[in-house]
Amino acid sequence: MYLADAFAALLRQWLVALVGLLLTGAACGWVIQNVEPDYQASGQMMFLLPPEATGAATPTSPFLNLPNGLSTTGSLVAGAVATKDVHRALAADGLDATYAVALAPEAGPLLVITAKDKDPQVALATRDAVMARVAAELTRIQTEARVPKQQVISAQISNTSKQAEVLPGSRMRALAGAAGCGLLLTLLLVFGTDRFRTWRRVRRERRTEVEAAAAAADEADDEPAPAQPAGRRQRPRIAS
């Protein structure tokens, strides 16, 4: 179907198109009113060595002493708190928000913890619980490894939001889906209605033509045949 034909079909079936657009608008309004957005709570934990890690006589700022071992430790801890067992344990406590723990790229031993849920309070509580597990896991692995006291890594919490942030992505996706489906169904209904009505009109015209031809044939059969002209009679010849 060419663009001009599609536009002509829309003009012919403008009432159908109007009803479809109104229903699409109603569906979009329902999505806005009823689809809840996602909420995300985030926080950061920086793994740091104590100042005396470089020696009691030569203390160093923990923010300047960032060896690769800190990032390795961060990766181990992040993997430990992201297991299915931890997910199930948190869910058993009612903290079933979706969370993630990962090292910030090119930021050193900086763990970023995010939790997302429809309920902002659940997102906040899940994030706090995950951060507590990060600290506990860090302590556990260092205790098992018998790390010297002057080299014990600590986790400094920073950039922790007090309120969960609104993520409108889920609502926008639902809104876009409702609008797209509504418009598609409207176009299909318009073109389908136009094609059906065109087919019905053509069929009616053909039926009318057939009926007219049949009526004309019947009239022709009912007319009397024209009279044939009488032939000339010949006189009888008289014998001489």
N, C-alpha and C positions, 0 to 999 in steps of 0.2 A: 504494500500500500504506500503510495507516494505521500509526501507531506501535504500537498494540496488536497488529496483525497481524504487524508486524516482530518485536516482542518474543516473540510466540508462536512464530514461525518459528525464532528463535534458541534458544528452549527445546526445541523439537522436534529441532532439529539441533545440539544442544550439542556432540556429538562432533566434527562437522565444524568448528564454530567453534573448539573447543579446538585442533584440529590446525592450523588457520589461524593462530591466535594464537602457537602454538609456533614455526611456521615464520617468522612475522613477527619474533618475538624473536630467532631465530637469524640472520635477515638483518640486523637491527640490530646484533647482536654482531659479525657479520662486518665491517660498515661501521666500527665503532669500532676493530677490530683492524687493518684493512687500508687504510682511507682516510687518507692523510697530510694533516696540516693545512698551511696556508700559513704562511710566515714573512715578516715585513716588517722591513726595515731603513730607518731614516729619518735625516735630517740637515737642518740649516738653514744657509743662507749669507746673511749680511747685507751688502748693498752699502753701502760707506761712502766718503766723501771724506776726504782727509787734513786734519789740523787747519789747515794753512796755506792751505786752499782759499779762505778768506775774507780772506786777506792775511797776509803774514809778520808784520806788526806787530800783527795782531788775530786770533790763532789761535782756533778754535772747536772745541768737542767734536764729534767726528764723529757722535755719537749725537743731537746736537741739530741738526746741519746736515743735514737730510734733504729736499732739494728734490725736486720731482716728476720731475726728470730721472733720478734714481736708479731710480725705479719703472719708468720707460720703458726704461731700459737693462736692468733685470731681465727685463722682458717680452721684449725682443729676444733676450737670451741664452737664456731658457727655451725660446723657440720654436726657436732654432738647435740646441739639443741634443736636441730631441724629434722631429727629422726621421727618416724611414725610413732614410736613409743612416747616421745615427748608430746606429740600432737594428741595422742589418746589420753595421756595424763591430764593435759590442760582441758581437754573437752570434758573429762569426767568432773572437773571442777567448775564446769559451766563456761569455760573460756574457749569457745569454739570459733573465734575469729580467725581469718586467714592471715598468717604472719610470715615474715621473711627475715632472715639474718644474713648479711653479706658484708664483705669488706668493701669499703669505698674505693673505687679504682683510683690509683695514683695518689692516695691520701695517707699512705702508711698504715699502721695498725689501727684503723678506725672502723669499728663495726657500726653498721646502720641497721636498726631494727624498726620494722614497720608492721602494723597490724591493721587489718581492714575488716569492717563488718557493717551490717545495716544499723546496728545499735552503737551509738558513739561510746557509751559506757563500757560495753563489752570490748570494743577496740582498745580503749585506754587500759582496761584491766588486763587484757591479754598482752599488750606491750609491756606493762610493768612486770608481769609474771615471767615473760621471756627474758627480760633484762636481769631479773633476779636469778634465773637459771643460768644465764651467761656468767654472772659473778660466781655462782656456786660451782659451775663446771671448771672455771678458771682456777679456783681454789683447789678443787679436787685433783686435777691433773698435776698441779705443782706440788701438792702434798705427796702424791704417789711418786713423783720424780725426785723428791727430797731436794727441792731447790734451796740453795743457801738463802738465808734471811736477807742479805744485802742485794739479792737479785730476784726477789719475789715480785712478780708482775701484778700491778693493780689495774683496775678498770675504772676510769674516771667518766662519769656520766655527764653528757652535755647535750644542748639543743633538744631538750625533752619538752614537747608541747604539753601544756596543761589541759587543752581541749582538743578533741578530735576535729580534723578538718573535713569539710564536705567535699566529696568527689562526685561531681555531677555527671561523670562519664556514663554510668549505668542508666541514668534517666535519659540522657541525650541519645544513647543507643536505642533505648526502647521507643523514644519519640521519633527518631529517624526511621526505625522499622515500621512503626504504625503509619507514618506519613507515606513511606514508600509503598507499603502494601496497599494502603487505601487508594493512592493514585493509580497504581497498576490495576487494581480491580475495577476502578472507575473507567479506565481506558478500555479494558476488556469488555466491560458491560456496555459501554457506548458503541464500540465497534461491532460487538455481537448483536446488539439491538438494531443497529443500522443495517447490518447485513440481513438479519431476519426480516425486517420490514421491507427491504428492497426485494428479497426473494418472494415474499408474500405478494407484493405489488405486481411483480412480473408474472407471477403465477395467475393472479386475478386477471391481468390484462390478456394473457394467453387464453384463459378460459372464456373471457368475453369474446375474443376473436373467434374461438372455435364455435361458441354458441351462435354468434352472428353468421358465421359461414353455414352452420347447420340450418339456421332459420331461412337463409337465402336459398339454400338447396330445397327446402320444403316448399317454399313459395313457388319455386320454378316447377316443381313436380305437380302442384295443384293447378297451374294455368292450363286451359284447354289447348289442344294442338290446333294450329291454323288449318282452315279448310283447303282442300286441294282443288284447283280450277278444273272445271268440267271439260272433257275432250270434244272436239268437233266430230259430229256424226257424218258419215259419208252417205250420199244418196245412192240408192240402188241403181245399178245400170239396167237400161231397157234394151233387150235384145232387138236388133234390127232385123 
